[in-house]
Amino acid sequence: MPTSLSELKNLSLDKTILLVEDDEYLLENLKRLLSHFFKYIYTASNVDNALEIYERIHTRKEPIIVITDINLGIKSGIDLTIALKRINPLQKVIAVSGTEDRGIFIESIRCGVDRFVLKPINQDELFNALYGILVKIVYDQELEKNRKLLENSKEYALRLLEEQDQFLKNAVHEIHTPLAVIITNIDLLRMDGIDNPSLSAIEAGSRIIQNSYEDMTYLMKHDRITDHKSNINLVGFITDRINYFNCIAEVNELSIAMRLGNPNLMEIVFSELKLSRIIDNTLSNAIKYSYRPSEINVTIGMQEEHIFFEIRNHGPQIIDKKKIFERFHRESLHKGGYGIGLSIVAKICQEENIEIKISSTPKRGTTFRYIFKNATRLQHNSTKIAQTLKDGGQV
């Protein structure tokens, strides 16, 4: 209910009302009363006249309230309501009736009448009905506005994603040729016996770019590449990746040391492509966020019968361990990069059931541990089969 007539007036200020009544005296009285509230008032004495007026004013896209008598002669207020709801399902209708016939009320509700006022019209009842309708109109307007904002935001977000994907494709295309030229010429200079700090810095920079290039390529193509798994010598594979990153580490006054927790650990069953993304991105981050000079430690070992490897560096403490795996998140804005490397790592680990354990303290540094559960289990099975065959048993 309105707390005051001024509240009702504020709600109806910019609204339009259509009065449909075949009693001229009552129609004139309603028009005079409601002219204190509504800016635009239209009147009609029958359904056809009302629909003609409504079709004309409805095109303005302004909120309209219709007050109609139920009994209008050949065509009733119920017929009018049905026609109005076909034109605009959200149209608000107040029905005025001189009878309390239950059947008429039920039929009116079924056809979409929003409020009822009995004759003789009580002013307070009419104002309460109008207030309820106006509040609903304001609510629907806000709901529609928010829906459009949400729809526009969704379209904007989808457009951004499309532009981002296109940017990655363009970046990969543009980087490939000059990167290949740089790496080839570095190799040629090395073959000519040239070795100096400037060349080492160029080589380190090119390998950083190549790691980013590999990430972008993986993002573009990983869902179209066959996930081929093979037996991988983990020690040898990680050693190769350390050798690749050594020049980057040295330019940054860092060293990389590897320790084997179990010298007998040899193979896991895994995808080389995915393994390289895990190792390369973790090593790259360790180099990027290490204090200088310092040592980066790589350890391969066993945890609860599962093979793991971990990379530890000494640098700033990670504040939010969960957020670092979000795409485009960077722990420090002062460091370079796109913020996509660890999001790739997280996705691979989720796909391959690899457990990630992160420890980060100011004193002990930051450790990323990757525990290969499925890969280790497959390796155990192959080891058991090989041992059974060696012992002369049957598989």
Secondary structure, 3 states (H helix, E strand, C coil): CCCCHHHHHHHHCCCEEEEECCCHHHHHHHHHHHCCCCCEEEEECCHHHHHHHHHHHHCCCCCEEEEEECCCCCCCHHHHHHHHHHHCCCCEEEEEECCCCHHHHHHHHHHCCCEEEECCCCHHHHHHHHHHHHHHHHHHHHHHHHHHHHHHHHHHHHHHHHHHHHHHHHHHHHHHHHHHHHHHHHHHHHHCCCCCHHHHHHHHHHHHHHHHHHHHHHHHHHHHCCCCCEEEEHHHHHHHHHHHHHHHHHHCCEEEEEEECCCCCCEEEECHHHHHHHHHHHHHHHHHCCCCCEEEEEEEEEECCEEEEEEEECCCCCCCCCHHHCCCCCCCCCCCCCCCHHHHHHHHHHHCCEEEEEEEECCCEEEEEEEEHHHHHHHHHHHHHHHHHHCCCCC
